[in-house]
Amino acid sequence: MRQPSITIIGAGFGGVGTAIELKRAGYTDITVLEKAGGVGGVWRENTYPNAACDVPSSLYSWSYAPNPDWPHRYSHQDEILGYIERTAREYGVSDLVRTGVEVASATYDEQGGSWHLLTTDGEAIDTDVLITAVGQLSRPSIPDLPGLGSFTGPAFHSAEWDHSVDLRGKRVAVLGTGASAIQFVPAIAPDVAHLTVFQRSAPWIAPKINIEYSPVRRKLRRRQRLTQAFGRGLTWQVTDRFQGSFTEGGPLRLAGELFGLGKPPVRGGADRSKQRGQVQNP
Ligand SMILES: Cc1cc2nc3c(=O)[nH]c(=O)nc-3n(C[C@H](O)[C@H](O)[C@H](O)COP(=O)(O)OP(=O)(O)OC[C@H]3O[C@@H](n4cnc5c(N)ncnc54)[C@H](O)[C@@H]3O)c2cc1C
């Protein structure tokens, strides 16, 4: 039987993982189209200070490609990007990726039963199967703020951090208090002359207890795969159950409400009174 041609758009975690799984399932005619210069998706683009994952690295990785060498419980951007690049290489996906190719349109031909893609360079590509893995955060959204165009200082989106700008001693304004700001605001705060953070709606936050793994621990995990699997399983159980217990009807949430402790400091159940005391919303 003829192998179907499969085209994946995007070479982030999603696209690379899909290509690995398709290869494992026996498909051979796979192409990954990536508009940027390499694999990694948001982990290639987001280089702002202190960029890291918020999910423990042992879970924020492919289960079949565990990494005994994660240096931290919550690894940094360069470590995650290195992991994606390495895994793509090891699983033979790097060779399937065509970089610098941006898909502009996709049309399905009902009669021929195939997809017609057109790239921004005008190249036409036909494929039997089309899989989009374009993510949702790969195109920074910059609001149309009055006066932004005439602002003479440096201005950039955190996903396109301008490392040529020295923030030391400058008056800096940050728009937004999402996951990225939560990471880079504390990192730049000690250096800048003054920092103003504009917040529309407050996010829920919880302390992020990060630890650096010792070389001995990493060596043990490398040699004893079982200890690594055990660590991953334990992390999964603890984080899943712990977080689940804070959700509506969960035991910790109920206990907190019962004893008047307020709601726990995670999304969906945060202690609003504490937050109100610390953060002023307009
Ligand atoms: C700073 C940051 C931290 C994050 N931390 C976490 C975390 O801790 N835990 C968690 O679960 N999630 C986290 N996320 C969410 C993250 O987006 C996902 O976990 C995951 O990495 C998304 O992978 P993806 O492949 O779906 O998308 P992306 O990584 O966005 O990859 C999409 C790829 O498609 C390419 N592309 C887009 N359009 C086209 C086109 N038309 N033609 C060709 N190529 C195209 C892009 O260039 C990009 O490389 C974080 C996101 C960011 C930005």
The ligand as an ORCA input file, in Angstrom:
! r2SCAN-3c Opt
* xyz 0 1
  C       7.420     31.261     28.004
  C       6.477     30.091     27.966
  C       6.489     29.172     28.995
  C       5.629     28.077     28.964
  N       5.665     27.183     30.000
  C       4.859     26.105     29.968
  C       4.889     25.133     31.036
  O       5.619     25.261     31.999
  N       4.055     24.072     30.944
  C       3.195     23.909     29.885
  O       2.476     22.918     29.846
  N       3.158     24.815     28.881
  C       3.947     25.893     28.904
  N       3.901     26.806     27.877
  C       2.946     26.607     26.776
  C       3.639     26.096     25.497
  O       3.171     26.921     24.493
  C       3.323     24.627     25.251
  O       3.644     23.855     26.402
  C       4.099     24.010     24.083
  O       5.480     24.290     24.125
  C       3.496     24.471     22.782
  O       4.058     23.693     21.756
  P       3.420     23.708     20.310
  O       4.297     22.844     19.459
  O       1.981     23.381     20.384
  O       3.480     25.227     19.852
  P       4.727     26.201     19.611
  O       5.821     25.943     20.553
  O       4.152     27.576     19.533
  O       5.249     25.777     18.167
  C       4.533     26.118     17.013
  C       5.517     26.222     15.863
  O       4.778     26.419     14.676
  C       5.466     27.344     13.861
  N       4.473     27.954     12.982
  C       3.395     28.694     13.331
  N       2.696     29.049     12.241
  C       3.358     28.533     11.173
  C       3.135     28.570      9.767
  N       2.072     29.188      9.246
  N       4.014     27.933      8.964
  C       5.075     27.276      9.479
  N       5.353     27.220     10.799
  C       4.491     27.831     11.630
  C       6.053     28.345     14.869
  O       7.160     29.048     14.329
  C       6.470     27.410     16.004
  O       7.809     26.973     15.887
  C       4.736     27.909     27.881
  C       4.726     28.852     26.860
  C       5.588     29.914     26.880
  C       5.551     30.922     25.755
*
